[in-house]
Amino acid sequence: MAISMSEQAILKGSGQPWQHWLALLQQQQAANLSHKEIAAYLSQHEASPWWAQMLAVQYEQHIGRRVVGQDCTGSFSVSVNKTLPGTMDDALQRWQQLVANEQAFADISISRGPDISQTEKWRYWRCGLADGSRVNINIYQKSTDKAALSVQHEKLESEAQVEFWRSYWKAYLSGI
């Protein structure tokens, strides 16, 4: 089965080719291990914590345990991004104006939130939807006069939902 990351990226980032990691995991019979156990095993074999996670995902895709875009719980997520002029506070304000009167997205009611928070480097807007999915808006300062706004929609049930919401959020962000 295909993997979502190029073999060149794996070699450059992890210091070893994909075939090295694959052989190591097959020798360990990693198909019988959980995602957490696979990542821990890779960490013991000189993969950084980040690369251990990425390689575990690649392996799970390779053996057909998950597909691209699926997390280890079986859920899917999608992200759509837009660069906006101004500061991250400007971007958050524009987002809040866009959603000010929303009770639902694509006829799915907002069931929780919205919750707004911030750190020195990030601005966040989050809500839960009645179908159990979550919408997270993450904003950071991309340059002195531009902010990046990302819509991350989590806990989706299928690849079809990923494609539906990708189109929906792209169209929605065109209004900002």
C-alpha positions as CSV (number, residue, x, y, z in Angstrom):
1,M,0.0,0.0,0.0
2,A,1.2,3.6,-0.7
3,I,2.4,5.9,2.0
4,S,1.6,9.6,2.2
5,M,5.2,10.9,2.7
6,S,7.9,10.7,0.0
7,E,10.8,8.3,0.5
8,Q,13.1,11.3,-0.1
9,A,11.4,13.3,2.7
10,I,11.7,10.3,5.1
11,L,15.4,9.9,4.3
12,K,16.1,13.6,4.7
13,G,14.1,14.0,7.9
14,S,14.8,10.7,9.7
15,G,18.3,10.0,8.4
16,Q,17.4,6.5,7.2
17,P,15.5,5.3,4.1
18,W,11.9,4.1,4.3
19,Q,13.1,0.5,3.6
20,H,15.3,0.6,6.7
21,W,12.3,1.6,8.9
22,L,10.0,-0.9,7.2
23,A,12.5,-3.8,7.6
24,L,12.9,-2.9,11.3
25,L,9.2,-2.8,11.9
26,Q,8.5,-6.0,10.0
27,Q,11.3,-7.7,12.0
28,Q,9.5,-6.5,15.2
29,Q,6.1,-7.7,13.9
30,A,4.9,-4.2,14.4
31,A,1.5,-5.0,12.7
32,N,0.6,-6.5,16.1
33,L,1.5,-3.3,18.0
34,S,-0.6,-0.3,18.7
35,H,0.3,3.1,17.2
36,K,1.8,4.2,20.6
37,E,3.8,1.0,20.8
38,I,5.1,1.4,17.2
39,A,6.2,5.0,17.9
40,A,7.9,4.0,21.2
41,Y,9.8,1.2,19.4
42,L,11.0,3.6,16.7
43,S,12.1,6.1,19.4
44,Q,14.3,3.3,20.8
45,H,15.9,3.0,17.4
46,E,17.1,6.6,17.0
47,A,14.0,8.1,15.5
48,S,13.3,11.5,17.0
49,P,9.9,11.7,18.8
50,W,8.3,13.6,15.9
51,W,9.8,11.2,13.3
52,A,8.7,8.2,15.4
53,Q,5.1,9.4,15.2
54,M,5.4,10.1,11.4
55,L,7.0,6.8,10.7
56,A,4.3,5.0,12.8
57,V,1.6,6.6,10.7
58,Q,3.5,5.7,7.4
59,Y,3.7,2.1,8.6
60,E,0.0,2.0,9.5
61,Q,-0.8,3.3,6.0
62,H,1.6,0.7,4.5
63,I,-0.1,-2.2,6.2
64,G,-3.6,-0.8,5.5
65,R,-4.5,0.0,9.1
66,R,-5.3,3.5,8.2
67,V,-5.7,5.7,5.1
68,V,-4.2,9.1,4.4
69,G,-6.0,11.7,6.6
70,Q,-7.1,9.2,9.2
71,D,-5.9,9.4,12.7
72,C,-5.1,6.5,15.0
73,T,-8.7,6.5,16.5
74,G,-10.2,6.0,13.0
75,S,-11.4,9.6,12.7
76,F,-10.5,12.0,9.8
77,S,-9.7,15.7,9.7
78,V,-9.2,18.3,7.1
79,S,-7.5,21.7,7.1
80,V,-8.0,24.7,4.9
81,N,-5.8,27.8,5.1
82,K,-6.0,31.4,4.1
83,T,-3.5,34.3,4.4
84,L,-5.0,37.6,5.4
85,P,-3.6,41.1,5.5
86,G,-2.9,42.6,9.0
87,T,-2.2,41.1,12.4
88,M,-3.5,37.9,13.9
89,D,-5.9,40.0,16.0
90,D,-7.2,41.5,12.8
91,A,-7.7,38.0,11.3
92,L,-9.5,36.8,14.5
93,Q,-11.8,39.9,14.3
94,R,-12.5,39.3,10.6
95,W,-13.3,35.6,11.4
96,Q,-15.6,36.6,14.3
97,Q,-17.4,39.1,12.1
98,L,-17.9,36.4,9.4
99,V,-19.4,33.9,11.9
100,A,-21.2,36.3,14.2
101,N,-24.7,35.2,13.3
102,E,-23.9,31.5,12.6
103,Q,-26.0,28.9,14.5
104,A,-24.7,26.1,12.3
105,F,-22.2,25.2,9.6
106,A,-23.7,23.3,6.6
107,D,-26.9,22.8,8.6
108,I,-25.1,21.1,11.5
109,S,-25.8,23.0,14.6
110,I,-23.1,24.5,16.8
111,S,-23.4,22.5,20.0
112,R,-20.5,23.9,22.1
113,G,-18.8,27.3,22.1
114,P,-17.4,29.2,20.5
115,D,-14.4,29.4,22.8
116,I,-11.8,32.0,22.1
117,S,-8.3,31.9,23.6
118,Q,-4.8,33.2,22.8
119,T,-1.1,32.9,23.4
120,E,1.6,35.2,22.5
121,K,2.0,33.6,19.1
122,W,-1.5,32.2,18.4
123,R,-5.1,33.1,18.4
124,Y,-7.8,30.3,18.6
125,W,-11.5,30.1,18.0
126,R,-13.1,26.7,18.6
127,C,-16.6,25.1,18.5
128,G,-18.2,21.7,18.6
129,L,-20.9,20.6,16.2
130,A,-23.9,18.5,16.8
131,D,-22.5,15.6,14.8
132,G,-19.6,15.3,17.3
133,S,-17.0,17.0,15.0
134,R,-15.0,20.0,16.1
135,V,-14.0,23.2,14.2
136,N,-10.7,24.8,15.3
137,I,-9.5,28.1,13.9
138,N,-5.8,28.6,14.4
139,I,-4.2,32.0,13.6
140,Y,-0.6,33.0,13.6
141,Q,1.4,36.0,12.4
142,K,3.0,34.9,9.1
143,S,4.9,38.2,8.5
144,T,4.7,41.7,9.8
145,D,1.7,42.5,7.7
146,K,0.1,39.1,7.1
147,A,-1.6,36.5,9.3
148,A,-2.4,32.9,8.5
149,L,-5.8,31.5,9.4
150,S,-6.3,27.8,9.4
151,V,-9.7,26.0,9.7
152,Q,-9.1,22.5,11.1
153,H,-12.2,20.3,11.2
154,E,-11.7,17.2,13.3
155,K,-13.5,14.0,14.2
156,L,-15.0,13.4,10.8
157,E,-16.3,10.0,10.0
158,S,-15.1,9.3,6.4
159,E,-13.0,10.4,3.5
160,A,-16.2,11.6,1.9
161,Q,-16.8,14.0,4.8
162,V,-13.2,15.2,4.4
163,E,-13.9,16.2,0.8
164,F,-17.3,17.8,1.6
165,W,-15.8,19.9,4.4
166,R,-12.7,20.8,2.4
167,S,-15.0,22.3,-0.3
168,Y,-17.3,23.9,2.2
169,W,-14.5,25.6,4.2
170,K,-12.7,26.8,1.0
171,A,-15.9,28.5,-0.1
172,Y,-16.7,29.8,3.4
173,L,-13.2,31.4,3.6
174,S,-13.8,33.2,0.3
175,G,-16.2,35.4,2.3
176,I,-13.5,36.7,4.7
